[in-house]
Amino acid sequence: MTAAILTLFPEVTDVNGDAQNALVLARRAEWAGEDAVVVPAPLWAVPDVQPAAIVLGSSVDSALPRIRDGLLALLPRLTAWLDAGVPLLAIGTGMELLGSRIDLGNGSVVEGIGLLPGSASPLAVRVTDDLVVDAAEGRLIGYENHARGFRLDAGVPALGRVVTGVGDGRGVDGVRHGSMIGTRLHGPVLAKNPAFADALLARVFGRPVVPVSDQAKAADAAAAAIRARLLKGLPSR
Amino acid sequence: MPLRWVPAVAIGRAVRIAARLRKPGGGSAVPGLVVNRLAPGFLGSVLFSFPEGLAVVSGSAGKSTTTKMLVAVLEAHGKRVFTNPSTANISQGLTSALLERARLTGRIDADVAVLEMDEGHGALLSDRFRSRVVLLTNVMTDQIDRFHDSEKVLGMLRRIAATATERLVLNGDDGLLARIRSDVPVRRFGVTDGVLAASPRGLGYAETVRPPEADGAVVTAVAGASAAVLLDGRQHQVRLPARGVHYAVDAAGALTAAEEMLGDAFDAETAVAAISAMPAVFGRGEVVTVRGVQVEFVLVQNPASFQLNVDELEEGLDQVLVAMGSDVRDPSYFWPVDASRIGRALVVTGSKAEEIALQLIYQGVQVVRIEPDLPAAIDHFLSLPAPARGVKTIVFTADAMRRTRAHLGLTS
């Protein structure tokens, strides 16, 4: 059966290329000989599919209420998918909207949909730089560009410990909750961290997924070079 | 007060000479920096001094081409035009460029000025000058690092638009620009439904709308580097400086603004002939011969221009080099661009070579070689035998373009 990688509202959540993580999952699955396809789910037009994985990217702040309303309309199906263990990767404001509330810092608040036990509030300054996070999937590298932290309720695990950068502002980044993973690593985080992508794919297919094609080798060599340059001079974990 | 700016201009010139002695060819922004500090009113005063006024061109993309087209049209009508080189669109650079031409009294010997303004710096300067006509090209989802979102860019463009005393010339197909409310009459340029429908990915604006009425120039057809433009009820054939719908839209904007600036003196035939006679735009679809080899340079300035330019590439090119330089701090925001039409990239280079290669590979482009060292990559690429199809094509960002041209000894 073809695995449907659902990307939620890509017309408003692909500002930094976050929605393209769905493409990364589908391509790596193909490269491992599995069958997968990207299914874009526009706001108010989510197709009737059973997703194998879900990607929710980051948006501009002015789009937050619209996206929240779209998520609320989807809530019964979303809850059912998550109860069934479908992995969901949420990036930036995508993660924030899954939490309880977003304090915009200008006196206004956007209510989240309450699937994640945490809330977002402004950082002292905007963060725009490299971000490195030590997580169970390994040392994750990437870039962050945001102005808020995400405070988790007591006892809720973060995605990992921040090695370089700010993440959610208290030495950690993101969240793990049920089958949801949230992070501030924006853009093509799964392309830059193939081990992270393959860990998600293993959950999708219920078995190890090992991309072996020439394209996979070329992609992973490029990712390794980016990683080596970024991590140069950092202490190993 | 003709003597008011004499000390500032004199000091600015002295600084310019000193800067050039220290670094030949460089230091162009330094004199402006000094004069802006010494005489903060200088810039606005000089900009106000042109007898036939000032036109300002801003927006996310197409500023540079539109500015050049508008200048060409005004010059063809016999006007002496002051304009800024496209690299000097920040306040210091602009002041420096004005200093180059200013007499000691702070006046410039020209009838009219046409200035390209970066949206961020233009907004910062907006309370220091007034313009007769402001032309806004579009709002594209670009420069995320700098501006964070397109609505912030719109806010900047509103401030630039507010400097217009006579006319605001807008791209009528741009949905964000349509939200600008103006105290002066607005004229819109754009494309027909047919031209829009023939652009499979649209025009790259953050929001595209169908305007109720475009009363300026309207692009009615585009074929390669040739376009049909409807202006004041008459169709005109325009030869574009490179192929692509976006150049046709730039021409429509320039023609509309020129008509506003020239009034009754405007002659459509003269204007169209002036644009058609322009040389190929530097660095965008520009074909040059280096080391005896024909090469096409394609400049990518933001995701929208990346998409438009990739869509304009001949399909099945077998020799493409892609270079991404350090001007792109984080290439993530290029990922929404579908670059699959490139098909095969023989060489990927620049300080962000691996990052852009990663995108190309995931989008199904075959990447043959990654060579981050740009001069080595260019040398290798040019030494390959002639391509079976089309010409050798180099797709580069602005920084990679500068380094490529420097390496090849091409003057800008």
Interface residues (C-beta under 8 A of the other chain):
Chain A: D14 V15 N16 G17 D18 A19 Q20 L23 V24 R27 V60 D61 S62 T128 Y143 N145 H186 G187 P188 A191 K192 Q215 A218 A219 A221 A222 A223 A225 I226 R229
Chain B: T141 I144 D145 H148 D149 S150 E151 R329 D330 P331 S332 Y333 F334 W335 P336 E354 E355 A357 L358 Q359 I361 Y362 Q363 V367 I370
